[in-house]
């Protein structure tokens, strides 16, 4: 099962309704750029070299942006739909005639809606079921004493959480 790493943080905002409560925040272990993703895809038994895969991914990226800027939605079967949303400035225009793109629009966002067809469902609920969650703190704490000799981690210092 895939591992999703998280870190617990306490809400220290005294004005918050959830002051003092603890929440999980995702921890990324690596960012795959297009070259690394192409290499990964090529290693999965692809007949295409990493350079060919990279070229296709780059063309996909540029065409996706082009289609989104033409007010089109792009559906990738088995993955989901890319689309844009407009963010307006607060307050809005008083009348239709008063509306101006320069003064009333704040941003244009790219959004993604995951595939929800039963056979390829990657919606949040289904994605959650497929993941194993690992607290990063558990990776840095020393294991309980055992009868086998312990191998050093080369850090030369105490792991976080020791001596608490």
Secondary structure, 3 states (H helix, E strand, C coil): CEEEEEEEEECCCCCCCCCCCEEEEECCCCCCCHHHHHHHHHCCCCCCCHHHHHHHHHHHHHHHHHHHCCCCCEEECCCEEEEEEEEECCCCCCCCCCCCHHHHEEEEEEEEEECCCHHHCCCHHHHHHHEEEEEHHHHHCCCCCCCCCCCCCCCCCCCCCCCC
